[in-house]
Amino acid sequence: MKQPQTSIVLIDDHEMVRRGLRALLHLEADLAIVGEAATVAGGVGLVEQLTPHMVLLDVKLPDATVTEAIRQLLTVSPKLRILILTSYAEDTTVMAAVQNGAHGYVLKDVRMDDLIRAIRTVASGQGYLDPRVTQQALHWIRTSSHLGVTAQGVSRLSPQERLILPLLADGKTNKEIAVQLRLSDKTVKNYLANIFDKLQVKRRTEAVAWFMRESHIPGIGQTPKL
């Protein structure tokens, strides 16, 4: 019986990167490159035309920011899975991508087998963050200064809780948060209970509303996926 394939569109303005990815993924029976684009506009057109399962997206493209790119892609294909594949690991870029709907973030110097695992993980409906990105994001949120969250609000949350809350605002399930942060489902559930208690809220939507009200992150949308 033929193995079902995950159809993928590559969006990267470097031809050599696209060639390398095409050669790599050609070796995987369950992964198929169905289109390539060097711009966001071109990629959006291909996604609308081909309706792929997922997109591999660079963050530095000539015609749109990563925030704009993700929004445009999800507008034409709301169920599209998006894996960021880039050389850039700046904290604000990582957070903007995840907060706006990217399902994974991987650096281009990742090992080949780790890249394939990331693609399959995101395609399966889970989230994936490069471990190096996770550590940087955790450090960034620990400092709090970039978040623009009031000192009183931040002081209520532990460093790990500050890392979980943006993922919660992005609509991630407990399981997806656990996968991204390499925690158990039970640990995430306990962290969420602590977050709700400290923020004096009863449900996820109320915690997200608090985060969106208290946070002023440049480039991050104001309407979370709940």
N, C-alpha and C positions, 0 to 999 in steps of 0.2 A: 504494500500500500504506500502510495506516494506521500512523503512528509509534507504537511502544510507549510507554506513559506510566509515569512514576514516581509512585506513589501516596504521598501525604504527609499526615500528621496534624500539625496545629499545636497546641502546648501553651504557652499564654501567658495570663496573667490580665488582660491589657489588651485590651479589645474592639477598640479602634482599631488596635492593632498587628495583630490577626488580620484585620481588614477590609482593612488596607493590603496585607498579605501575600497575601490572597486575590485582591485586584484585580491585584497584580503578577504572580502566578503564573498567573492566568487567561489571560494573554497568551502563555504558553509552551505550545506544542502537546505537548511531551513531559513536562510536569509537571501533576499533578492533585491538588488538595486534596480529600481524601475525608472529613475530619473535623476538628473543632476542640474544644478543651477548655480550661477556665480553671484546672484543678487537675491534679495528678499522678494522683490517683485516677481522674478522668474520662478522662485521656489513656490510662492503662493499660487501662481498660475498652474504649476505642475501638480501641486497638492489638490487643487480644485478639479483638475482634469483627471488625475490618476487615482485619487482617493487612497493613498498608501496607508499602511498601518502606523508608520512612524517616520520621523525626520531626524537626520543628524544635522545639527545646526551650529555654525560658527557664530561667535558673538560680535565680531568686528567685520561688518559687511558695509559696502559703500553707500547703500541707499536707505538704511534704517538702523536704529539701535536694536539691541537685543529685546528690549521691552516691546518696541513696535513690531518687531519680527514675530515674536510669540503671539501677540494679540491678533495680528493679521492671519497667522496660520490657524489659530484656534477659532477665528471667526468663520473661516471657510470650511473648517473641519473640526468641530468641537471635540470629537473623540480621538483626535490625532495624538499619538505619543511623541513627545519631543525630548531628545537627548542632546544636550549641549556638548560639543566636542571642540575644544579650543585650546589655545596656548595661554590664555589669560586667566589668572586666578585671583584678580583683585576682589576683595571682599564685597564691595558694593555691586560689582558685576554678578557675582555668584548669587547674592541675595535678591537682586532685581530679577534675575532669571528664574529662580525658584519661586519667588513670590508671585510672579506673573503667570506661572503655569508650566514651566519646564519640569519634566519628570525625572531628569537626571543631569549630572554635570561631570564631565570627564576631561582631563587634560590630555593633550595630543601626544605627550611622551609616555602615555600609559603602555604597559605591556600588552601585546596583541591578545593574549588569552583573557586578560582582564577587560579589554575593550569588548571582545565578543560576549563575555559574561554580562557586562553592563548593558549592551544592546538587547540581549535576551531578557534580562531582568526588567528593563523598561518596557519592552514589547509585551511582556507577560502581565503588565498592569501594576507592577511595583515601582518604587522609586530607587534611585541609585546615585550616590555621591562619591566621587573620588575621595579616598581616605585623606589625602593631603588637603583637599578643599574643605572637608569636614572639620579638620583641626584648625584651619585658618578661620573658618566661619565661627567656630566656637571661641577662639581667641578674640575675634572682633566683637562678638556679642558680650563677652566677659568685660570688655573695656567700657561698653555702653555709650561712649561719647558719640559714636557715629549714628546711633539709633535716633537721637533726638527725643527719646522718651523722658518724661519728667523724672527727676531724681527720686521722688517719692514713690513713683510707680515701679521703677527699676529695682529699688531697694527691697521690694517685696519678693522678688524672684531670684532663685539661684541661677548660676551661670548656665546649667543644663536646661533649666526651665525657660531661660531667655532664648535658647536655641530651638526648643520645641515649639514655642509659641508662633514664630513666623511660619513654620511648616503646617501648624494647625490652621493658620489663616489662609494658607494656600489650598486648603481643602483636603490635605492628606489624611488618610485613615491611620488608626493606631498602628496597624501592621506596616504601612508604608513609612511612618515615622521611625518605627523600630528598625526597619531595614536600613534606612538612610543613616541613622545614628548608631547602628550596630548595638542595639539594646534589645532586651526581650520585650514581648508584648505586655507582660505584666508590669515591667518597670515603667514603660511608657504610660500605662494606665495609672500607676501610682503618681507619676509626675503630673499628669493631667489633674488628678484629684487635688494635689497640692496647689497647682496653679489656680483651679477654681476656688479653692478655699482662700488663698491669699488675695485674689482679686474680688472675692465676695460675689461670685457669679455661680449659676446653677447649671449652665449648659455651654456647649462648644460655641454656639453662635454669639453668646454674650461675651465670652473670652476673646473671640475674634473682633467683635465690635470695640472692645477695650483697646486691643492692640492697634487697630486701624485708627482709632481716635488719638491715641497717645504717640503713635509713630509718625514720623515725617521723613520718610526715606525717599530721596530724589529718584524719580523714574519708576517708582513702584505704584501700581494702581490702587485706587481707593475702594474697589469693589471685589472682595474676596469671593472665591468659589466655595459656597457653603453647602 
